[in-house]
């Protein structure tokens, strides 16, 4: 296949790609060198090798220009750039005997292809118009343009506008290396649920395609915080986000004994709180909500894996959550997940053997809607 393209023994082949680790170059270079004595050079928009390969690789943005933290920040949402720069040929599914590629049908992405083509045409038109300028300032050198391009990329990837999010909202992303997986670029409702259930720690512990785009309508503060954490390489732990908690009475019991304790529930997002309770296979938990609230919303009740050291620093847990069965004792459904609570109301979570004795914690995400004392005062005033 490469001979048919004009590559001869002893030549040098150059791969030009967005980046950002040079996986394809690492895989084909030993083969071309062994069979044709062909050296391979890679030139990328962004180069951030996870491990140094020693290969001939350079990037428009690489370690010569920026530190690892800055390069990581530029690469964290690179999938959105890939989708804007790709072609409407469909993903590679196989190869013919002569090496030519076989592509899947791209028809299912017709709207995405049309949007991408319009973006590319506008970018080319802008570039052609920019080259028509006359004499520029002396500061307009390669380094200046590189800094400007990095700033534009960072702004788009971390602080996208509502209009930009609307344009790419229906995009899907193809996984690398011929995979048939197609992932939605944006899932704003999923991110909102994650924020409500886990709080700010969610933004650094979730593997999303374009998280800043999903959080755009949540306000500027969240995306600025995410950018600061990634750009600064900050060692932020889950406990660093815990502040402003409220105390809740909780009963924990098994067949032999029981106890009443007060546990802290901490704010997450949109007025929600997260209560974390020790979990054990034989332990039944009752959260006494009625004494404090007349109305609450229950967002999520689940057993979540205990964080390992790497996950606490922002890694991703490979252990899935377990949905927890629960009973609303003395709680009357008003609408959806909104409940009216009697004074003795409690959320009961029965023992679940599947959680074992040391691998999970019980997490309850809820939103206080009407505090009991406030409601009593309002009735007296009325």
N, C-alpha and C positions, 0 to 999 in steps of 0.2 A: 504493500500500500504506500509506504513512504517513498519507495523507489519510483513508483508511478507519479508521485508528486514532484519528482526532480531531485530528491535527496540522494547523494552519492556517498560511497565509502570515504571516510576521512573528513566529511563535511561537519559543519556545526549547525545544529537545529536550534531555533529560538522559539520558545513558548511564550505567548503573550496572553495574560489572563488578569482577572481582577485580583486573584489571590485566594486565601491569604496565607496558607501554609506551603503551597506548592506540592500538593499530594500527587498529582498526575506526573509531575517532573520526577519526583522521587521514585515512582514506579517504572517509568519507561526508560530512564537514563541508563540503568545497568544493562537493559536488554539491547538498546541501540549501540552502546559501547561494545558489548560482547559480539554482536553480529555484524556491525558495520563500522566500528571504530568511530562512531559519531558522538561528539560531545554535545551536551544540551545546556543551553542557558535559558533562564526564566526571567521574564520582566513582568512585574505585577503593579497594579495600582497600589495595593497595600500588602506588605509582607510582614507577617508575624509568625515565625516558625515556633511551634511548640517546643521542638528540639532542634538544635543546630544540625543540619545535614552535611555541611561542607560543600554543597553544590553551588554552582554559579547562579545565584539568585539576587535580584535587586528589585526594589519597589520604589514607586514614586513617593510613597511614604514607607520608610523602613527605619531600622535602628540607627542609621547614619543621621537621621533628622530628628527623631523623637524617642523618648524613653518607652519602656515596655508598657507603662500605665497608659500613656497617651495613645499608643498603637492599639492597645486592648480596647480603649474607649471607642476608637474609630471603627474597630472591627466587630463590636458587640452586636450591632444591628445590620451587618453587611448584607444580609439576605434581601433587604428591600432594594439595595443598590443592584444586586445581581438580577432581580426581576425586572428592573428598569432597563438594564443593559443587554438582556438576552434577546433571542430571535424567536420567531413564531414557527419553529421547526419541530417542536415537541421534544420530549426527553429521549435520549438514546436508550433503546431497549435491547439491541443486539447488533452483530456485525456480520457482513457478508464475507465469503471466502477471500475476496480481494481486499478486505479491510474497510470498505466503505460502511458507513453507519446506517442503521435502520432506526427510524424515529417513530414514536407513537403519534397518532393523529392529534393535532393540536386544536381540533374543532371545539372541544369542551371549554377552551379558554378564549373564545372569540372576542368577547368584550375586553378581556384583559389584554389581548394582543393589540386591539385597536387603540386602547388607552396608551399602551407602551409605545406603539408606533408614533402616536401624536407627541409623546414626551420626547422621543428621540429626534423627531423632525424639528421640534422647537429648539432642542439643544444644539443641533447642527446649524440651524438658522442663526441662533445667538452667536455661535462661534464664528460664523462667516461674517456677521455684522461687526463683531469685535475686532477682527483682523483688518477691517477697513479703516481703523483709527490711524491717525497720523503719528507724529512723534509722541512718545509717552514719557512719563517722569523717569528720572534716573533710578529711582527706587524700584521701578517695575522690572525687576530681574527674576531669575528662576526661583530663587529662595522666597522672594515676596509672593510670587504666584502660588508657590507650594503652601505657604502659610495661609494665604487667602482660601485656597481650595480646601485645606484641612478645616478651617473655620466654617466654611459653608457646609461641608459634610457633617461636621459635629452638630451644627445648628439643626440641620434637617433630621438627623438620626435621633437627637435627644429633645429637641424643642419644635416638633412639627406643628404646622398650623392646622386648623380645622379643615381648610380647603385641601391641604396635602393629604391628610388622613382620609378625607372623602374620596379622593382620586384612587388611592391604593387599597381602599377598604375591602374590596372583593378579590384581591389578588391571592393566588395560591403559590406555594414555593415547592419546587422539586428537590428532593434530597440528592446528595452528590453520589458519584460512582455508579450511575445507572440504576439507582433504586426507583421502584415504582411508587414510592410514598409521595403523597401530595398533602402539604400542610397549609392550612389557612394562615395568611399573613397576620390577620388581626382577629382577635376574639375579645372585644371590649367587655362583654358581659362576664366572661370568664375571669378577666383581670379584676373587675369590680367585686366579684364573689371572693377572689383570693385576698383582696385588700380588706374586705369586711371580716373575713375569717382569720387572717393572720397578721394584718397590719403592715407596717412599713417593711418588716423583715421579708415579706413576700417579694418585694421588688428585686431583692438581691439573691433570692433563693429559688427563683422559678426560671425554667428554660422556655422563654417565649420568643417567637420570631421577631416581633417588633413591639416590645413592651412600651416604649415611650409613645408610640402611636395609639396603643390601646388606652393609655392613661391620659391622653391629651385633654379629654373633656373633664378630667378630675381637677384641673387647675395646674398652674405653673410650678407650684411648690414641689410636688411629687417628682416630676421629671428633673428639676434642678437638683433635688436630693440624690436621685439616682445617678445623674451625671457626676456630681461631686464624689460619690462613693467610688464609682468606677474610675474616673480620671485620677483621683488621688490614691487609688489602691488602698483605700481605708480598711483597716481590720475591724469592721463593725460586726458585732455579735447580736444575736436575737435579744439578749438582755439589755442591750443599749437602748432599745426602743421602748422599754417598759417604763412608763411614767403615768402619774395621774390615775392610779388604780382606785377601785371601790371594793369594799369588803362584802363578801356574800357568805351566809351561813350554809354549810354543806354537811350532810350526814353521810358517812361511809360505814357500810355494814357488810358482814358475811354471816355464815350460819352460827358463829361462835360469839361474836362481839360486835359492838358498834361504837361510833364516836361522833361528836359534833365539833366541827372546826370552822374557823373563818379563813377563807382563801381570797386572794386578790384577783380581781378581773381587771384587765388593762384595756384602755381604748385602742381600737384598731383604725376604723375609717367610717365615715358617714354616721357617727354617733353609736357605732357598734362597740361591744366589748368582747374580750376573749377570756374565758375562764379555763384554766388548766388544772386538772385534778389527777392525782396518781391513779393509775389503772392496774388492775390485777384480775386474773381469770375468775376469782371467786368474790369479787367486790361489787356490791350494789351501791350506787351513788344517788343521793337526792339533793338537789339544789333548791333551797327554800326561797323562792322568788316572791311569794305572796306577801310576806311581811314588809317588803321594800317597795313593791311596784303593784299598781293596779292594772297596768297593761304593758306587755312586752312583745317583741318580735323575736322569733327563734330562726336564726339564719342557718345554723349548722350544728349538728351533734355528731361527732366522729372520734374514733380512736386513731391517733396519729403517731407515727414512729418517733421514738426518742431520737434526738439529733446526735449524730456522731461528731467528732471534732471537726472534720472537714465541712460537714453540712452546717454546723453552727457558724462557720466563717463565711457562709454563702454558697456552699456546694449544694448539689441536688440529691435529694433522697431517692433511692431506687425502690424503697419499700412503700407500697400504696397505703393510703388511708383505708380504714374499715368503717363503714357507715354504722353508727350505733343506734340500735332500737331504743325508743324511749316512750314514756307514758306521761301525759299531761294531767297530773292529779290536781283537781280543783281549778283547772284552767279551761275557760270557755272560748272556743274559736270565734273570732269576730269576722275575719276575712283573711284567707290565705295563711300566712305565717304569723298573723297578729292574734294575740290571745288576751282575754280579760282574766285577771287573777283574783281569786278570793284570798282572804287573809292567810289561809293555811295552804295556799297553792305551792306545788313543788313540781320540779321536772325530775322524773325518776328514770335512771338508766340502769337496767338490770345487769347482772354479771354476764360476761360474754367469754366463754372458755377460749375462743380463738385468739384473744389478745395475749395469752400467756401471762407470765409474771413480771417480766422486766423489759419488754420491748416496745411498749406503747404508753401513751398518756391519753386521757380523755380530754377533749377540747370542745367547749361549748361557745358558739358565737351568738350573741343576742344583743338586742337594742332595747334599753329601757324607754318606754314611750310616755307613761304617766307614773310619776313617783307617788307613793301612797300618801305621804305627808302633804305634798302639794295639792293632791286631789281633795284631801280632807279640808284643807284651808279654803279651797275654792268653794266647797259646798257650804262651809260655815259663812263665808262672805255672801253667798247667794241667799 
